[in-house]
Every structure is written in C-alpha cells, then in structure tokens.
Amino acid sequence: MAKFKVIVSDAEAGTSKVVELEETRAAPLIGKRIGETIDGTIVDLPGYKIQIMGGSDKDGFPMRPSVHGGVRRRVVLSGGVGFKPLVEGGRRRKTVRGNVVTDEIVQVNMKILEKPKQTKEKKKPKEKKEKEAAPQETQPESTGENKPDQN
C-alpha cells in the first residue's frame, strides 16, 4: 500500500505543486532512483518530463543519492544531504535512506526538466491594445483664460 506525497517544483516559475498518489497511481514510482527522468503523466502533468531529486521516508530520514539501494544505512557524512557540519571538516555518522524509491518512502521531490512544446504561437493581446490606444488624440490643455477669478 504505497502512498506518496509528490512535490513537483518548477524552477522557471518559482512555484511547486503537491500531488498525492495512492495505490495503483503510485506503483510506477516504486523502484525508480534519484536522478531518473520520468513522464509527467504520473503526476497529472501530461507532456512534461520530470526528474526525481530526492525524498524522505516515513520517519523523516532523507534519501541520499550516494547510498545505493532502498534501505536505511548509517554512513559517515561530511556534508550534503542529511548533514550540515558546524565545523569545517566535521564528520558524523548519520542515518539516511538509499537512492531507490520504495513503499516506505512518504515524500518524493521532483523538478520539471521539459515542458510541452506549443504548436501555435499565441499573439500577445497587450501588443494589440497598445496599437489601438496610440492613435487617440489628446485635447490641448486650456491656459486658464476662461477660468473665473479665485480671489
């Protein structure tokens, strides 16, 4: 019973979208590795190409690209995913998850690599409005001769 919360990020627009996948919709992600490119129809984005960037398991342990397999391991880290050293050169043994998506993974992070290509180029309506607005004439301002005295 796999259930994933998939976060799809769009770097160009600076936005992200959360998609929840359950049961049969989540099955295509099981067995995929960090860095693999997949079709966007899995996460309701037909025509898109998306890449798996990482994730975390049910207990919050992050997936690390350098750890092979889908299991938890205690590895010595000097930086990167799962550990930020407080002192330069500091190392620690930390628990991280492997780079394969399994049914124990809860969150999967992805980014958009390719958007669908549009066959027709749409004309910008702003350009059309600007051209129509340009021929309008402005009336000359009055010099104040017809104004009553304000003393």
N, C-alpha and C positions, 0 to 999 in steps of 0.2 A: 504494500500500500504506500506507494511513493506520493508525496505531496511536496511541491516546490513552490517557493516564492521567488519568482524570477524578476530581477531588476535589469531593465534594458536602458542603457544610457546612450544619449545622442550628443556627442561632443560638439558638433557644429551648432546645434541649437541651445546647448547647455541645459538640457532637460533630461528627465528619466521617467520611465513608465514601469509600474509594478503589475505583473501578471501572475495570477495564482494558477498553477497546474496541478491536477489531481488525476490519479488512476491512469487511464489509457493515454491521456494527453501528456503525462509526464514520462511515459515509457521511452520515447525517443532520446531523452537526455541521459538515461542511465547507460553508463559505460563510456561516455564522452570524456575527453581530457581537457584540461586547461589549455587554451591556445587553439583549439579546433574551431573551424568555421562551419556553421550550420545554416540551414534555410530558416528564414523568419516566419514561415507559416506555423511553426511550432508555438510561437508566442503571439499569434494573431497579427503578424506583420508580413503579409504576402509580398514577394518580390524583393525583400530585404535580405542581406547577408549579415549575420551576426556572429561574433566571436565570444567564446567563453573566457572570462577573465579571472574567475575565482569563485569563492563562496564560503559558506561555513556550515558546520554540522549542527545536530540537534542540541549540543551542549555549548555551542559558540566557538569551537575550535576552528581556525581558518584553514582553508585549503592552501597548500603551498606547491608551486609548480615544480620545485626541485625534489619533492618527495614522491617516489613512484608508488602506484597502487592506490587503493581506496580505503586504506586503514589508517588508524591513528598511530603516530610514532613520536617518540621523544628524541629530538635531534638537537645538536648543539648549533645555535644560531648566533651570528654576529651582526645581523641586521636583516632588513627586508620584511616580508610578510610574516607576522606573528611575533616580532620582537623589534623594539627600538632601543638600542643601547643608550644608557645615560652617560657613560664614559666612552671616549674614543677607544676603539679596540676591545670593548667589553663583549663577553660571550656568555651565553646562558643555555642551559638545556631546557627546551620548551616542548610542549605537546602541540603537534599540528596534524592536520588531516592530509592525506595524499592528494594527488592531482587528478584522480578519477571520480566522476560523479556517481555516487551510489544511492541506495534508498535511505541512507542515514543522513544525507545532506538535506538541509532545510532551505537554505538560500543560495541561489546561483546568480552571480553577477555577469552581465554581458554588455558588449558595446556594439553599436551599429558600424559596420565596415562599408557597406554599399547600400545605397538607396535605389529604388526602382527608377529606371530611365523613363522620362516622359516623352512620348512620341510627338506630341504637338506642343509648340511653344506658345504659351499664352501671352497675349498682348497686355501690357500693364494699363489698367484703366486710369491711372494717375496721369500718364502722358496725354491721353486723350482729353482729359478735363483741363489740363494746363493749356493745350492748344485752343480750346474753345473759350477759355477765360481771357486770353491775350488780346483779341480784337476789340474788347469793350473799351469805349472811350470814357474818360473821366471828365466831368464838367469843371470848368475853371472856377477857382475859388473867388468869392467876392472880396473886394478891397475894403469893405466896411462903409462905403459911401451911403448906402441905403439904410444903415442901422440908425435907430433913434439914439439921441444923446443919453448917456447913462450917468449924468452928473447928479 
